[in-house]
């Protein structure tokens, strides 16, 4: 093989064994491999060589010249978390829900994004697969540059990057992978900064949606302007909404009154024909379903952020803070 890594295999006479000799950066080690399945042995040797080259290349990326002793140690250690395999495995169950929580178009887009990761690794690092712990601190910047320059859907490159970021953070929080401290900080910081803006909320209000999606969107928007959580909204009745003499709509709670100027038309039309004792929002779905649908609604609104129902409460608090600052 090229560079400072050389791998050779030599059959041991009168046995089913093969001796592997590996030279790297002026050091060397040997291993005896048992030849078990003749038909697959060539592929096994190629796979072994590829693994050695990946480990060697990862050491170069980290500016740490590797020795034969360390190379052998990593080769015989448990398989590390690899970028492409982790991302694909994480989405496998998600892909099985086509037509339920994900549309066919979204499935095709996400699958295309995930399948482009080996191409990204090859063009960026010179290897089609890389260990997650070996990713450099510049990984996210390199990923954004790759999708911006090589994606067939350049207008959706931000969404592609967000998909990979979300998957890595989810797998890390589950304890399935380990991340370097700098990369973990970047992913976490990015997630914290992904707060809704007034423009985002406007796009969510304006996007045309099927009735079952629109109902969930309305509940989410209501939370954005009131700060009420899922449990509180489920208990609201129309009696708590009152139209004042000037035509403004207010929500009356036990401890406070909340003006709803941005929702007056939407809500007034919906409650004009129902009794005061009736729940404001009937048949509210489970929070799990709401969060899944919010992801779809966000994409339809061209918002490439991870949105859950809690995002509405955070938005409300951020807007309250802005209002107090202006005062």
C-alpha positions as CSV (number, residue, x, y, z in Angstrom):
1,X,0.0,0.0,0.0
2,X,1.1,3.6,-0.5
3,X,2.8,5.9,2.0
4,X,4.4,4.7,5.2
5,X,2.0,1.8,5.6
6,X,2.8,-1.6,3.9
7,X,0.8,-4.8,4.3
8,X,1.7,-8.2,2.9
9,X,0.3,-11.7,3.2
10,X,2.2,-15.0,2.8
11,X,0.7,-18.5,3.1
12,X,2.3,-20.7,5.6
13,X,3.3,-24.0,3.8
14,X,1.3,-27.2,4.7
15,X,-1.1,-25.3,6.9
16,X,-4.4,-23.3,6.7
17,X,-2.7,-20.2,8.0
18,X,-1.5,-16.9,6.4
19,X,1.2,-14.7,7.9
20,X,0.5,-11.0,7.7
21,X,3.3,-8.5,7.9
22,X,2.6,-4.8,8.5
23,X,5.2,-2.1,8.3
24,X,4.3,1.4,9.4
25,X,6.5,4.5,10.1
26,X,9.6,2.4,10.4
27,X,8.1,-0.2,12.8
28,X,6.7,-3.6,12.1
29,X,4.5,-6.3,13.5
30,X,3.3,-9.8,12.3
31,X,0.2,-11.8,12.8
32,X,-0.8,-15.3,11.8
33,X,-4.3,-15.5,10.4
34,X,-6.3,-18.7,10.1
35,X,-7.5,-19.5,6.6
36,X,-11.1,-20.7,7.3
37,X,-13.2,-20.1,4.2
38,X,-11.2,-20.3,1.0
39,X,-14.0,-18.7,-1.1
40,X,-14.2,-15.6,1.1
41,X,-10.5,-15.3,2.1
42,X,-9.5,-12.8,-0.5
43,X,-12.3,-10.5,0.6
44,X,-11.3,-10.9,4.2
45,X,-7.7,-9.9,3.4
46,X,-9.0,-6.8,1.5
47,X,-11.3,-5.9,4.4
48,X,-8.4,-6.3,6.8
49,X,-6.1,-4.2,4.7
50,X,-8.8,-1.5,4.5
51,X,-9.2,-1.4,8.2
52,X,-5.5,-1.1,8.7
53,X,-5.4,1.8,6.2
54,X,-8.3,3.5,7.9
55,X,-6.6,3.4,11.3
56,X,-3.4,4.6,9.8
57,X,-5.2,7.5,7.9
58,X,-7.0,8.5,11.1
59,X,-3.7,8.9,12.9
60,X,-2.5,11.2,10.2
61,X,-5.7,13.3,10.5
62,X,-5.0,13.7,14.2
63,X,-1.3,14.5,13.5
64,X,-0.3,11.5,15.6
65,X,2.2,9.2,13.7
66,X,1.2,5.7,14.6
67,X,3.6,2.8,15.5
68,X,3.2,-0.8,14.7
69,X,2.4,-1.6,18.4
70,X,-0.4,0.9,18.5
71,X,-1.7,-0.1,15.1
72,X,-1.9,-3.7,16.2
73,X,-3.6,-2.7,19.4
74,X,-6.3,-0.8,17.6
75,X,-6.8,-3.5,15.0
76,X,-7.4,-6.2,17.7
77,X,-9.6,-3.9,19.8
78,X,-13.4,-3.8,19.6
79,X,-14.8,-2.2,16.4
80,X,-15.2,1.6,16.9
81,X,-18.3,3.5,16.1
82,X,-18.0,4.3,12.4
83,X,-19.7,7.4,11.0
84,X,-21.7,6.0,8.1
85,X,-22.7,2.8,9.9
86,X,-23.9,4.7,12.9
87,X,-26.0,7.2,10.8
88,X,-27.5,4.5,8.7
89,X,-28.4,2.3,11.7
90,X,-29.9,5.2,13.5
91,X,-32.3,5.9,10.7
92,X,-33.3,2.3,9.9
93,X,-36.3,2.2,12.2
94,X,-37.3,5.7,11.1
95,X,-37.3,4.6,7.4
96,X,-39.7,1.8,8.3
97,X,-42.4,4.4,9.1
98,X,-42.9,5.7,5.6
99,X,-46.4,7.0,5.2
100,X,-46.8,7.3,9.0
101,X,-44.3,9.7,10.4
102,X,-42.3,10.3,7.3
103,X,-43.3,10.9,3.7
104,X,-41.9,9.0,0.7
105,X,-40.3,12.2,-0.5
106,X,-38.6,12.8,2.9
107,X,-37.5,9.2,3.0
108,X,-35.8,9.5,-0.4
109,X,-34.2,12.8,0.5
110,X,-32.8,11.5,3.8
111,X,-31.6,8.2,2.3
112,X,-29.8,10.1,-0.4
113,X,-28.2,12.3,2.2
114,X,-27.0,9.4,4.3
115,X,-25.6,7.5,1.2
116,X,-23.5,10.6,0.4
117,X,-21.5,10.3,3.6
118,X,-19.0,7.8,2.2
119,X,-18.4,10.1,-0.7
120,X,-17.9,13.0,1.7
121,X,-15.4,10.9,3.7
122,X,-13.5,9.8,0.6
123,X,-13.2,13.4,-0.8
124,X,-12.5,15.0,2.5
125,X,-10.3,12.5,4.4
126,X,-9.2,10.1,1.6
127,X,-11.1,7.1,3.1
128,X,-14.8,6.0,2.6
129,X,-15.4,5.4,6.3
130,X,-14.0,7.0,9.4
131,X,-14.3,6.4,13.2
132,X,-16.5,9.0,14.9
133,X,-13.8,9.5,17.6
134,X,-11.3,10.3,14.8
135,X,-13.4,13.1,13.3
136,X,-11.4,16.4,13.4
137,X,-12.7,19.5,15.2
138,X,-13.4,21.0,11.8
139,X,-15.8,18.1,10.8
140,X,-19.0,20.2,10.9
141,X,-17.5,23.0,8.8
142,X,-16.2,20.4,6.3
143,X,-19.7,18.8,6.2
144,X,-21.4,22.1,5.4
145,X,-18.9,22.9,2.7
146,X,-19.3,19.4,1.1
147,X,-23.1,19.6,0.9
148,X,-23.0,23.2,-0.3
149,X,-20.6,22.3,-3.1
150,X,-21.5,18.7,-4.0
151,X,-25.2,18.2,-3.2
152,X,-27.6,17.7,-6.1
153,X,-30.1,19.7,-4.0
154,X,-28.0,22.7,-3.0
155,X,-31.1,24.6,-1.8
156,X,-31.6,21.9,0.8
157,X,-27.9,21.6,1.9
158,X,-28.7,23.1,5.3
159,X,-31.3,20.5,5.9
160,X,-28.8,17.7,5.0
161,X,-26.3,19.0,7.5
162,X,-29.0,19.3,10.2
163,X,-30.0,15.7,9.6
164,X,-26.5,14.4,10.3
165,X,-26.1,16.7,13.3
166,X,-29.3,15.6,14.8
167,X,-28.5,11.9,14.4
168,X,-25.1,12.2,16.0
169,X,-26.4,14.1,18.9
170,X,-29.3,11.6,19.4
171,X,-26.9,8.6,19.3
172,X,-24.6,10.4,21.7
173,X,-27.3,11.1,24.2
174,X,-28.4,7.4,24.0
175,X,-24.9,6.4,24.9
176,X,-24.4,4.5,21.6
177,X,-21.4,6.6,20.5
178,X,-18.6,8.7,22.0
179,X,-17.7,12.1,20.7
180,X,-14.5,14.2,21.2
181,X,-15.1,17.1,23.6
182,X,-14.8,19.8,21.0
183,X,-17.2,18.1,18.6
184,X,-19.7,17.4,21.4
185,X,-19.6,21.1,22.4
186,X,-20.2,22.1,18.8
187,X,-23.2,19.8,18.4
188,X,-24.7,20.8,21.8
189,X,-24.1,24.5,21.2
190,X,-25.7,24.3,17.8
191,X,-28.8,22.6,19.3
192,X,-29.1,25.3,22.0
193,X,-28.9,28.1,19.5
194,X,-31.6,26.6,17.4
195,X,-34.4,28.7,18.8
196,X,-37.4,29.8,16.9
197,X,-37.5,33.3,15.5
198,X,-40.5,35.5,14.8
199,X,-39.9,34.8,11.1
200,X,-40.1,31.0,11.7
201,X,-43.4,31.4,13.6
202,X,-44.7,33.5,10.7
203,X,-43.8,30.8,8.2
204,X,-45.4,28.1,10.4
205,X,-48.6,30.2,10.5
206,X,-48.7,30.8,6.7
207,X,-47.9,27.4,5.3
208,X,-50.8,25.5,3.8
209,X,-51.3,22.1,5.5
210,X,-53.8,19.2,5.5
211,X,-56.4,19.5,8.3
212,X,-54.8,17.0,10.6
213,X,-51.5,18.8,10.4
214,X,-53.0,22.2,10.6
215,X,-54.7,21.3,13.9
216,X,-51.4,20.4,15.5
217,X,-49.8,23.5,14.0
218,X,-52.5,25.7,15.6
219,X,-51.9,24.1,19.0
220,X,-48.2,24.7,18.7
221,X,-48.7,28.4,17.7
222,X,-51.1,28.8,20.6
223,X,-48.3,27.7,22.9
224,X,-45.8,30.1,21.2
225,X,-48.0,33.1,22.1
226,X,-49.2,31.9,25.6
227,X,-46.2,29.9,26.9
228,X,-48.6,27.2,28.1
229,X,-47.4,23.6,28.2
230,X,-49.0,20.6,26.7
231,X,-50.9,19.6,29.9
232,X,-52.3,23.1,30.5
233,X,-53.5,23.5,26.9
234,X,-55.4,20.2,27.1
235,X,-57.5,21.5,30.0
236,X,-58.4,24.9,28.5
237,X,-62.1,25.6,27.9
238,X,-63.7,28.3,25.7
239,X,-65.0,30.0,28.9
240,X,-61.4,31.2,29.5
241,X,-61.3,33.1,26.3
242,X,-63.0,36.5,26.3
243,X,-63.4,39.1,23.6
244,X,-63.0,42.7,24.9
245,X,-65.0,45.8,23.9
246,X,-62.2,46.8,21.5
247,X,-62.3,43.5,19.8
248,X,-59.1,42.1,21.3
249,X,-59.0,38.5,22.5
250,X,-57.7,37.6,26.0
251,X,-57.0,34.3,27.7
252,X,-58.0,34.4,31.4
253,X,-56.1,32.0,33.8
254,X,-56.2,31.8,37.5
255,X,-53.0,33.9,38.0
256,X,-52.8,36.0,34.9
257,X,-54.5,37.3,31.7
258,X,-52.7,36.9,28.4
259,X,-53.5,39.0,25.3
260,X,-53.8,37.1,22.1
261,X,-53.7,39.7,19.3
262,X,-51.9,37.5,16.8
263,X,-54.5,34.7,17.2
264,X,-57.7,36.7,17.4
265,X,-59.0,35.9,14.0
266,X,-57.9,32.3,14.0
267,X,-59.4,31.4,17.4
268,X,-62.6,33.6,17.2
269,X,-63.7,31.8,14.0
270,X,-63.2,28.4,15.7
271,X,-65.0,29.1,18.9
272,X,-68.0,31.1,17.6
273,X,-70.2,28.0,17.3
274,X,-69.2,26.0,20.4
275,X,-70.3,26.3,24.0
276,X,-68.2,28.0,26.8
277,X,-67.7,24.7,28.7
278,X,-66.3,22.9,25.7
279,X,-62.6,22.2,25.5
280,X,-60.8,24.8,23.4
281,X,-58.8,22.0,21.6
282,X,-60.6,18.7,21.2
283,X,-58.9,15.4,20.6
284,X,-55.4,16.6,21.2
285,X,-52.9,13.9,20.0
286,X,-50.2,12.5,22.2
287,X,-47.1,14.6,22.7
288,X,-45.0,11.9,20.8
289,X,-47.2,12.2,17.7
290,X,-47.2,16.0,17.9
291,X,-43.4,16.1,18.0
292,X,-43.1,13.8,15.0
293,X,-45.6,15.9,13.0
294,X,-43.9,19.2,14.0
295,X,-40.8,17.9,12.3
296,X,-42.7,17.4,9.1
297,X,-44.5,20.8,9.4
298,X,-41.1,22.5,9.9
299,X,-39.7,21.0,6.7
300,X,-42.8,22.0,4.8
301,X,-42.3,25.6,6.1
302,X,-38.7,25.6,5.0
303,X,-37.5,25.7,8.6
304,X,-34.5,23.4,9.1
305,X,-34.4,23.3,12.9
306,X,-35.2,20.6,15.4
307,X,-38.6,21.6,16.7
308,X,-40.5,20.0,19.5
309,X,-43.5,21.2,21.5
310,X,-41.1,22.5,24.1
311,X,-39.7,24.9,21.5
312,X,-42.9,26.9,21.8
313,X,-42.4,27.6,25.5
314,X,-38.8,28.6,24.8
315,X,-40.0,31.0,22.1
316,X,-42.5,32.6,24.4
317,X,-39.9,33.2,27.1
318,X,-37.4,34.6,24.5
319,X,-40.1,37.1,23.3
320,X,-41.0,38.1,26.8
321,X,-37.3,38.8,27.4
322,X,-37.1,40.9,24.3
323,X,-40.2,42.9,25.3
324,X,-38.8,43.6,28.8
325,X,-35.5,44.7,27.3
326,X,-37.2,47.2,25.0
327,X,-39.0,48.7,28.0
